[in-house]
Amino acid sequence: MNNGVYIDGKWRSGKGAAFAKHCPATGETSWEGVAADAADVAAAVASCRAAFAVWARTPVAERIAILERYADEIGKRAAPIAEAISRDMGKALWDAQGEAATMKAKIAVSIAAMKERAGEREEAAAFGQSRLVHRPHGVMAVFGPFNFPGHLPNGHIVPALLAGNTCVFKPSELAPSVAALMADAFEAAGLPPGCLNIVQGGRETGAALIDQPINGLAFTGSASTGVFFHKHFAGRPEVMLALEMGGNNPLIIWDPVDVDAAADIAAQSAYLTTGQRCSCARRVILPEGAFGDAVVDAIAARAGGLRIGAWNEPDIFMGPLVSNHAADQAVRFHEMLLAKGGRSILPLAAGEQGGGFVTPGIVDVTNATGVPDEELFGPLVQIYRTKTFEGALTVANNTKYGLSGGLVSDDDALWETAFSEMRAGILNRNRPTVGASGAMPFGGPGLSGNFRPGAYYAADYCAWPQASQLSSKAARMSAPGFPA
């Protein structure tokens, strides 16, 4: 029974409340089990603590070998991983297959990052030598999100294990199925029992986990939850926090540029994975006038022509939102924008299929007042029109977030200005805001994180540096005024 608590390499039912996940496309039960309660969570952390003593001292080469075997095991399970992701959260199967492939590719990238950013170095010195090494924190709590329930927690767990940490993984209760496949792959790769423990559940399970004596927390999710974690650990600098919290991301489109190419980039930025990527463009900023009108019309044409369906239907671009509740929230957000003076160009509405399905939406909020600086996790884009490029930059930066952004323009001078002034951790030119490289850092300022970017830079927060000065023999010290 692999649907509750995984401790010391064994699954058992949790002792908390029973819960189930239903596919938002079909309504079928995709997962059901019993959540971990506080005692289960304490046992998982204790197991990690016991395993840490040995795992941290395991030679790096052995840890790397186990993780490389894990990559092979993930590859063998790519098809069931993709199906588990799609059934839980509704993601189109081709999109979930890409996520499964990224999970496998993450291992080689993480190994390279560890060697480059958290390796060892020795230098000769007059007294002997100086040495730099990196040490693991201890027990890391990893909170997984629902939108990339395999790739994103994998992006924390793999570098953490490589560094010598042990991990307690709490998957999102909205996408719990892939965790068992990950555990199976780690077990087949030879990861020692206790190095990775899993606790399924919702808010109560998460609350129990952050109350345990953990050494670090790696989180991907909403700003409200990330801020809650930040406050919870206030005054405890000994606990490492790595928080990635999304964004209200701007995409500026400015003449000269091909209208159709710009619309393609904007539509993919806004609607990929049904808008459930933290790097999706939420705000598209355009000049007033005929060029801007043409781009808006072209985006609307693409949005209206997107193929929407269940995860296992052929040739769909996007599926439903993760749940009926998420669909209701998206519809209400669209209605809120209209109530504040927004003009609906393409309404976001409940889909004919029911469940989590919604239609992609576009709202012009140029003349709206009181529009909240919030991230709606769904296929809705807000249009802003400005008279000048300087005004567009002002709108782009008018957010408390700072994850991703972009400029679509063929003008090199405009790009140089945007590159200097736009405040975003991921800043692209003539490319979608989504689809970041795993070989680069992923994160941003403001409420998008706490300056511990993930992806390639995860190696930085999974270990701490230790600097040493070494001499083989004790020698007499001297200094002005020091007795001989």
N, C-alpha and C positions, 0 to 999 in steps of 0.2 A: 504493500500500500504506500505509494510514493506521493502522497498528497497531504502531508501535514508537517512533520518535523524530521529533519535529516541530521542526525548527530552521530559522531564517531563512525561514519560510513554506513549507517543503518537508518531506514525509514520507519516511522511509526506515526500513529495518529496523534494529533495535538490534543491538548486538554482544554482548549478554549471553545469558542462558539463555532458551530458548523456554518460553512458558507459555500456558495457556488458561483461560478462565472458562466454567463450565457453568451454565446456568439451574437454580436450585435447585428449580424447580417441574417442569420437563420433562426435565432432564438433557441437553438439547441444548447444543451449543457456541454460546455467545453472542459470544465473542471469542477470537481466538488471534493470537499474534504473538511477537516477540522483545523481551525487556527491554533497556533501556538499561544499558550498563556504565559504568564510571567515566570512560572516555574520552568516551562520548556525553554524560554529564552535564557534564563539563568544557566540552565544545563548546557545550552549551546555555547554560551560565552565561556563557561568553565572548561568545556571540551577544547575550545580554541586556545585557552590559556595553557592547558596542559600540553597541547601539541606544539605550541610556539617554542617551548624550551628546546625541542629537538629540531624543528623545522628551521629556526633562525640560524642554527649551527650547521645545517646541511650545506655542503659546498655549493657555490653558485652554479657550477657546471652541472651538478645533479638536479638542481631546481630547474635549470634551463631545459635539460633533457626531458623531464617530466612534462613541462609545459609544451615542448615541441611534440611530444606524443599526444598531449591533449588537443593540439591543433589537428593532428591526423584523425583523432576520434570525433572531433566536431565535424570534420569533413565527411566522415562516414555517416553522420546523423543529419546531414544538411536537409534532406527532404522532410523528415519528421519535425525538425526544428522549425522549418518554414511553415509547415502546416499548423503546428501548435501556436505559433505567433499569430497566423492569420485567423484561426478559429477563435482565439481569445479576444483579439482586439479589432478584427475585421479588415486588417491590412490586405491589399491585393497580393495574390500569391507571388507575383514577380517581384514585388517590393520586399516581401518577407524572405524570398530566396536570396535577394541581394544582402539582406541583413545577416542571414546565415553565413554567406560567403565572407562578409566583413568580420564576423566573429572569428573565423579561422585565420584570416589575414592579420588580425590584431596581435597574434602571438609573436610573429616575426618582428613586427613594428615595435612591440613592447620590449623585446630583447635588445634590439638596436638602441632604443631610447635609454634603457637602463645602462648599457655600456657607455653611452655617450654622456649622459647627464648625471648618472649616479654610480659611476664605477670607482675604481681605485687608482691612486697615483702615488708614486714615490719620487723624491728628489734628494740628491746629495746635498748635505749641508756641512759647515765647518765642524759641528759637534757630532755629526753622524748622518742622519737623514730625517726628512719630513715626510709624513705619510697622510694621505687622505683616503678615508673609507666612508661607506654609507651604511647606517644601521637601520633595521626595521623598527617601526613604532611598537608593534605588539599585536593586539586584537583589533581588527578593523571591522566596523559595521558598514555594510554596503546596502543602500536603499535603492532598489531598481524602479525605473519608471515604466509606464505601460506602453509608451509609443515605440520604444526600441527595447523590449523586455529581455532580449538576449544580448545584443551588442553593447548597450550602455553599461549595464552592471558588469559584463565581461571586461569592459574597458577599465573598470576599477579593480576587479578581482585579479586579473592576470598580472598587472604590474605590482599589485600588493603582494601576491604570492612570490613573484620573482624576487622581490626585495627581502623576503623572509618573514613577512607578516602572515597571520592566519586571519580568516574572514568569517563573519556571520552575515549571511545574505538574506535580506528580507525582500522577496519579489513584490511587485505591485499586486494587490489583490484583484486588479482589473486585468492582469495578464500573468497568471501564476504558472501556466503549464510548462513553459520552457525550462524552468529551474530543474525539474527532475532529469531532463535530458542533459543538462549541463553537469549535474552531479554524476550521472552515469558515465559521461565522457571523462570526467576527472578521475573517477574510480578506475576506469579501464586504463587510464594513462599512468596509474601508479601513485597518485597523490595520497600521502599517508592519511589515515582516518583522523578526523578532528581538525585538519587544516582548513577545510571548508564545511561549515554547518549551515543549514537552511531552515528558516522559520517562516512558514506561511501565515498570512493574516493581514488584517487591516490596521486601522489607527491604534487599536489597543496593543497589538503586537509590537508596532513601531515604538509606542510610548514605553513599553517595557524594555525594549532594546536600548534606548538612549538613557535609561536609568541604570543600566549595568556599568561596571567599571571597564569601559572600552578605552582604547588608546587613540582611536581615530574614527571619523565618520566620513564616508564618501556618499554624496547625495546628488541625484539628478531629478529635478521636478519643479514644482511651482515656486514662485517667489514667496508666497505666503508661508509655505511649509519650510522653505529654506531659512527665512527670517525667524520662524519659530525655533528651529534648531540652533540658530546663532544666539538667540536670547537664552535658550535652555543651557547652553554651555558658557554663558558669560561668566567671566572670572575664573575660567578653567583653561588657561593657556596650554596646559599639558595635553589637552585633547586636540588632535589635529582635525580640522574641518576643511573639507573640500566640497564646495557648494556650486552647482551649476543650475541656474534658475530661469533660463529662457529669456525672452525679450519681446519688445514691441517694435519689431525691426523695420527700418525704412529702406525703400528702394527708390532712388531718384532716376527718372527717365527724362533725358534732355536732348533736344535737337543739336547737332545732326546725328541721326541714327535711323536705321531701317525700321519702319513702324512694325512690320510683321515680326522681325527678329526681337524687337523690344517686347512685343506682346507675348511672344513665346516664353521669353525669360521671366516676365512678370507672372504669367499664369502658372508656370512650373514653380516659381518661388512661393506663390500663395497657396497652391492647391495640392502639391505633392503630399502623399500620405494623408489625404483629406485635411490638409492644413495642420496635421498633428506632429509637426517637427518644430523644435524650439527655435530653429533658424529660419522658419518661414517668414516671408515678407508680409507684414500686417498692414503697412502703410505704403502706398505708391504715390510719389510726389511728382507732379507734372507741371509744365508751363501752361499758362493761360493761352488760349488761341487754338488755331486749327490743328497744329501738330498734336497737342495734348488731347484734343477731341478725338482725333484719329486713333491714338493709342488706346484711349478708354474704350472706344468702340471695338477695337481689335481684341482687347482683353476680354470684353464681354462676349464676343463671338466665340472665343476659345472656351471660356467658362461654360457657356451654354451648350457647347458641343462635347463636353467631357463625357466619356462613357463611365457610368457609375453602376456598380453591381456587387454581388456577393463575392467573397474572396476567391471562390473556385470557378467563377464564370470567366470565360475567355475574353481577352482583349479589353479588360476594363482598365481605366486609369486610376480610379480611386474607389474605395469601399465606404462603409459607414463610419461614423464616429464610434468611439470605444463603447458607448452605452447609450441607452435611451435618455438617461439623465444628461449626458453630454450634448445630445442632440437638442434637448429642451433648452439647455443653457445657451446654445448657439443661436437658436431662434429668438430667445429673449434678448440676447445681446444685439442682434440686428434690429429688433423693435425698439430697444433703448436708443440706438443711434438715430433712428427716425424721429423719436420723440424729442431729441435734442436738436433737431433741425437738419439732420442728414437727408440726402435725396437718394432713394434706392434706384440704382441703375439695373441691378439684377438681384432680386430678393433671395436671401437665404431662407429657405422654408423646409418644413418636414418633407422628406421624400415619399413618393407614392408607395415604396416598398415597406414603409413603417420601420420599426426598430430604431437603430441608430442612424438611419439614412437621412441626409439633408442635401439640399441643392447648394452649389457654390454661389456665394453672394458678393456683390459689389455695392458699396455705399459711398457717395460723394459727401464728405464731411467738411468741405471747405468753409461753408457758412454756418456750420453747427457750432453750438456753444456748450461748454462743459463736458466735452468728450473725455471720458476717463482714460488715463494712461495705463491701460490694462492689456494683458495678453489674452486674447480669445484663442483657445486651442481648437481651431476649426477652419473651414474653408470660406473665410470672409476677409475681404480686403477693403481698406478704407482709402479713398482717393482724396488727395489734397492738391489744389491748384495754386500756384504762386506766380507773381509777376516776374521775379528775377531768380537767378540761380542762387544768389546770396540768401534770398528768402527761402528757397528750397532747403538749403543747408540748415537754416534756423529751425525749420519744421522737423527736419531729420533728427537733429540733436535735442529736440524738445521732448525728452523722455528720460525717465529715471533708470531705464535699462541701457544696455550697450553690448548685446551679444553679436548680432550680425547686421550688415547693411551693404548697400551697393550703389553703383552708378552705372547706368546704361547710356553710353554716349561715345561717339567716335572722336570727340574733341579732347586732345591730349591735355590742353591747358585746364579744361574743366576737371579732368581726372586728377591732375596735380593739386588743384584746389581742394577737391573732395578728399583726396588722400591725406592732406594736411589737416583738414578740419572735421571730418566725420569721426564720431566717437563710437567705435565698434571694434570688438576683438577680432571679428571676421569681416573683412572689407573687400568686396569683389568688384571687378570692372567687367562689364559685358558678360557676366555669368550669373546664374541664379544665386540667391542668398543661401540656398540649401546645398547639401552635398559636400561638406567639408572634408578635407584630407586628414586621414589618420596619422600621416607623417608630419603634421603640423599641430600646434597647440589649438585647443578648442575652449573658448571662454571669453568673457568680456567684463568690462567695468560696470559700475553702478549696481543695480539689483540683479544683474545677470550672473553674479558670482562674488566670490570673496578673494579674487586675485590668485586662485589656484587652478589654472586652466587644466583641462584634461587632455585626452588623446595622447599626443607624443610627450606632453609635459607631465603626464600622470606620474612618471618616474620621480619627479621632483617632490611630490607630496607623499609618496609611499615610503620614503626613507629620509633620514636626517643625516647630515654630514658630521663626521668626527675627524678632527685634525690633530695630528700627533707630532711631537718632536722626540726623536729617539737617539739615544746614545748607548752603546754596548757596555760602557763603564761609567760609574759616577766620577765626576771630576770636580776639583775645587773651583768655586765661583769667585769672580772678582768684579768690582765696580768701584767708581770713585767714592771714597769715604767708607767703603766696606772693609772690615778688619781682615787682614791677611792671615 
